[in-house]
């Protein structure tokens, strides 16, 4: 393993969630930040449009809510990635953790998301299910460009807001996913 992904994995190798545990007043979810080489890239999905889903159509990382049968949140991230994209992650693919994220908008459900970073030596075939409108590998070098991350104005819940976002070629990444990506990319800083 070489390059940006190797540096990131090395820096995350001893990381652990900083929280004091899983607050039972929150709904817990997990996402998988899946990295692959040639070029070093991150897997992003566009969530399918679904009525009643506050994240419908958003760019995201594969993942979802913890289910009663999930032993822990790592199990949730692995299960959700398999369900959404057909990628079979293993605990041995885990490179580390990022900081837990909670929404900043009070109208969203009381949810907390734990991001797990995985590294795969080869880019797997993707088989998106109905929850995923599209999936793509975004090079880390592209995400690190200074002109990609900026503030944008959006209408959210009928109100105009200025939010931090990553401007991709065909999409905008904002909200909790932007915060997770920013945390991830901070680990790549020299």
Secondary structure as the mmCIF struct_conf table of DSSP 4:
data_model
#
loop_
_struct_conf.conf_type_id
_struct_conf.id
_struct_conf.beg_label_comp_id
_struct_conf.beg_label_asym_id
_struct_conf.beg_label_seq_id
_struct_conf.end_label_comp_id
_struct_conf.end_label_asym_id
_struct_conf.end_label_seq_id
HELX_RH_AL_P HELX_RH_AL_P1 UNK A 3 UNK A 12
TURN_TY1_P TURN_TY1_P1 UNK A 13 UNK A 14
BEND BEND1 UNK A 19 UNK A 21
TURN_TY1_P TURN_TY1_P2 UNK A 24 UNK A 25
BEND BEND2 UNK A 26 UNK A 26
STRN STRN1 UNK A 27 UNK A 36
TURN_TY1_P TURN_TY1_P3 UNK A 37 UNK A 40
STRN STRN2 UNK A 41 UNK A 47
HELX_LH_PP_P HELX_LH_PP_P1 UNK A 48 UNK A 49
TURN_TY1_P TURN_TY1_P4 UNK A 51 UNK A 52
TURN_TY1_P TURN_TY1_P5 UNK A 54 UNK A 57
STRN STRN3 UNK A 59 UNK A 60
STRN STRN4 UNK A 62 UNK A 65
TURN_TY1_P TURN_TY1_P6 UNK A 68 UNK A 69
BEND BEND3 UNK A 71 UNK A 72
HELX_RH_AL_P HELX_RH_AL_P2 UNK A 73 UNK A 85
HELX_RH_3T_P HELX_RH_3T_P1 UNK A 91 UNK A 93
STRN STRN5 UNK A 94 UNK A 97
STRN STRN6 UNK A 101 UNK A 102
BEND BEND4 UNK A 104 UNK A 104
TURN_TY1_P TURN_TY1_P7 UNK A 106 UNK A 107
BEND BEND5 UNK A 108 UNK A 108
BEND BEND6 UNK A 110 UNK A 110
STRN STRN7 UNK A 111 UNK A 120
BEND BEND7 UNK A 121 UNK A 122
HELX_LH_PP_P HELX_LH_PP_P2 UNK A 123 UNK A 125
TURN_TY1_P TURN_TY1_P8 UNK A 130 UNK A 131
STRN STRN8 UNK A 132 UNK A 139
HELX_RH_AL_P HELX_RH_AL_P3 UNK A 140 UNK A 143
TURN_TY1_P TURN_TY1_P9 UNK A 144 UNK A 144
TURN_TY1_P TURN_TY1_P10 UNK A 146 UNK A 148
STRN STRN9 UNK A 149 UNK A 156
TURN_TY1_P TURN_TY1_P11 UNK A 157 UNK A 158
STRN STRN10 UNK A 159 UNK A 167
BEND BEND8 UNK A 169 UNK A 170
STRN STRN11 UNK A 172 UNK A 174
TURN_TY1_P TURN_TY1_P12 UNK A 175 UNK A 175
HELX_RH_AL_P HELX_RH_AL_P4 UNK A 176 UNK A 186
TURN_TY1_P TURN_TY1_P13 UNK A 187 UNK A 188
#
